[in-house]
Amino acid sequence: MTSSPRFVASRTLSGLETVEMDGRPVVEAYERLRDLLRRHGGDVAGLFAEPVISRSNGAAPARIDWYTTHEGPVRSLANLDPPLADALRRRVRAALAALAPTLRDPDGGALVSACLNLASPSSVLAVGDAPLFVDWGLLPVGLAADERGRARHHAEVLHALAPDDLPDPPINRDDWAANFRLTPPSSPAGPPSPRPRRSARPVGSAVTVPILATAIAAALVALSYVPGVLIFPQPPQAMTVEARAIQAAWLNGLRQRRETLAAAEGFACPKLRSELPTLVPQSPAGVRLPANVVAPPQARSSLEALDAPNSAARSDTSGTDGLLDRLERGTVLVLAGEAAASGFFVADDLVVTNRHVVENAPVLMIAGRHAGAVPATLVRMGEPGTLTDFALLRVPPRTGGRPLSLAPPGRPLTPVVGSGFPGLYLGTDPTFARLRDGDAAASRDLVPVLQTGVINHLQHYDEAAVTLVLHGAEIAPGNSGGPLVDYCGRVVGVNTFGRTDERLPVTARYALGSDGLAAFLTTAGVSVSLDPRPCDLQATARPEATAAAEPTEAAAPSSPAPAAQTAPRPDARPAPRPGPAARSPAR
């Protein structure tokens, strides 16, 4: 065991439902569960992983990250060698047998036994040689109301691990009272007989099940040869209008991608970067931005300096700053009561975020690498509704933040960058932990998380005078209110929500377009304009002295990825687990 909890698994709640006891999901009662188990002694408390819950953002599902104090490699029970799997099952069975008195305790037995509802067979892990339950207190959607289905589920997940006299986990207090009797029933004829467990465990010899399964399979195969009878899955239900729109946008993006790839066949590889920037976009780590706002917006690659270190191109960019620096100066963390989200400067003392981030928040603050940690006041909110989800905050002037300019929402396949502070990353960020603990100086080390992508689709709503920008940059709870910018550092949208459909392998990520933002700022008395000029992604022409070295260029390494996307080293120490204050919902 170690005193420092470590991350072991993560699960979104899509397709799952929480088991509740006395009107509260049991997964939210971990502190109570731990206290009950410790009160009864032993090491049973280590059987349950600690949950850290991230609330949903719009239509996005909530997520639970699981932590443990066990040390050693993390493996699923299903992936263990048979001898190791058998040893782990014995340890789980012994732990559950030791847990039996607690399960029948009138003080907390209902809660503890309800926590034995496991989402799937993969909920049982081995951490080193210690067993661990994750995804506890969860069931597949619909099983809480389906007693037979629940019995089959427990037969598959729990029965191979539990003592024979352990009843199925309850889903409410009445279920617990009916199956976890406090004292065995007495009988005048002799000692009480053990109560049969509610189980879907098959009865009969071990040979019966394979024979029955083989017979059923043979019958189904034979049936498929009967004229007029075909065995196919049931036809899917009719798709909703929203699902069709998402699918159409997805397919349209794939068609455009195919056409772009077809056009690329006529180019040599070294020319792809300059001829087709939307196909092979430059890395934002190498983008250079013009200091002169009158000049045409241009995103220059750091490859210019690599190719021509003595050319005039280097002196041309000496007065410019990078896209990374501009986003660090322009993007801020918004602290709204117990919630954390994102925002960005539109003036020296004005910050934009989402209305759903700040409404009803008792206290507002912003924090940023150049702005520090300063209080904020609410100036104006958009009207209630998804398409007007804007808010404007005022902060002290001359904080060091840099306003971001605005550009029209752009076109499909335009490269974009999402900047913000998603809760998934803040939960393991030591800088945020220091800030959470009251160290205001930690704000100077805050760096926004950057995710790249392209614009996938535009949906214009005339009645609200706003364009919804569907894009491929990853966003999560906590990105709400953060900017979506082009490679020239201009805001084309405000990241607001995501949508998923269980029947489609698609996650739609939405930003409210800069056109709607400009209209909102105008009503708030802030003068803004959209820069209509396209962002020039073409690299500066290479000098003739180096133009002939095509093979060298083709083999040159690409620009380095942004620091926020660097993968951790395999030998890196585990990131610190967020403290209690970090578990507030990210909006």
QUIURMO-V551094 format. One line per field, one symbol per residue. ss: DSSP state (H for helix, E for strand, C for the rest). psi: psi as a letter, one per 20 degrees, with the letter a starting at -180 (. if undefined). burial: b if it has 16 or more other C-alpha atoms within 10 Angstrom, else e. A space follows every 50 residues. Layout:
# QUIURMO-V551094
ss = ???
psi = ???
burial = ???
This chain:
# QUIURMO-V551094
ss = CCCCCEEEEEEECCCEEECEECCEEHHHCHHHHHHHHHHCCCCHHHHECE EEEECCCECCCCEEEEEECCCCCEEEHHHCCHHHHHHHHHHHHHHHHHHH HHHCCCCCHHHHHHCCCECCHHHEEEECCEEEECCECEEECCHHHCHHHH HHHHHHHCCCCCCCCCCCCCCCHHHHHHHCCCCCCCECCECCCCCCCCCC CCCCCHHHHHHHHHHHHHHHHHHHCCCCCCCCCCCCCCCCHHHHHHHHHH HHHHHHHHHHHHHHCCCCHHHHHHHCCCCCCCCHHHCEECCCCCCCCECE CCHHHHHCCCCHHHHHCCCCEEHHHHHHHHEEEEEECCEEEEEEEEECCE EEECHHHHCCCCCEEEEECCCEEEEEEEEEECCCCHHHCCEEEEECCCCC CCCCCEECCCCCCCEEEEEECCHHHHCCCHHHHHHHCCCHHHHHHCCCEE EEEEEEEEEEEHHHCEEEEEECCCCCCCCCCCEEEECCCCEEEEEEEEEE CCCCCCEEEEEEEHHHHHHHHHHCCCCCCEECCCCECCCCCCCHHHHCCH HHHHHCCCCCCCHHHCCCCCCCCCCCCCCHHHHCCEC
psi = qqioqqphrqpqjpjqqqpqpljpphiikggggggghhhjrakhhihpqp qopprqociqqrqpppqrjqqrqpqqhhjqqgghgghghhggghghghig hhhjpigjhggghhiioqhrhjioqpocjpqpprkqjqqqpihhjngghh ghghhhghhihqqhjorqqrirhghghhhmqhqqpqphiaqqqpppqoqk pqparihgghgghgggghhgghhiippipqoqqqqqqpqrhghhgggggg hghhghgghghghihjqqgiihhhhmhigmqqpihjppqphoihqpppoq qihghhhmhjrihghhjhjrrrhghhhhhhpqppondiqpbraqpirhjp pqaqgigipjphppqqqrhiiaoqqqqpgqqrqpqhikmqqpqprqrlii qpqprqqqiaqqjpprpppamqhhhhhjohghggghjjnhihhijppqpp pqaqphqpopohhilqppoprjppqrphipirqoqrijjppiropgrqqq phiqlpoppqppqhghghgghghjjporqpoipqoojpqqpqqhhihilg hgghiqqrqqqqhijpqqqhjqqqqqqqahiijqpp.
burial = eeeebbbbbbebbeebbbbbbeeebbbbbbeebbebbeeeeeebbbbbbb bbbbbbbbebbbbbbbbbbbeeebbbbeeeeeeebeebbbbbbebbbbbb ebbbbeebbbbbbbbbbbbbbbbbbbbebbbbbbbbbbbbeebbeeeeeb bbbbbebbbebbbeebbbbbbbeeebeebbeeeeeeeeeeeeeeeeebbb eeeeeeeeeeeeeeeeeeeeeeeeeeeeeeeeeeeeeeeeeebeebbebb eebeeeeeeeeeebeeeeeeebbbbbbbbebbbbbbbbbbeeeeeebbbb bbbbbebeeeeebeeebeeeebbbebbbbbbbbbbbeebbbbbbbbbbbb bbbbbbbbeeeeebbbbbbbbbbebbbbebbbeeeebbbbbbbbbeeeee bbbbbbbbbbebbbbbbbbbbbbbebbbbbbbbebbeeeeebbbbbbbbb bbbbbbbbeeeeeebbbbbbbbbbbbbbbbbbbbbbbbbbbbbbbbbbbb beeeeebbbbbbbbbbbbbbbeeeeeeeebeeeebebbbeeeeeeeeeee eebeeeeeeeebeeeeeeeeeeeeeebbeeebbbbbb
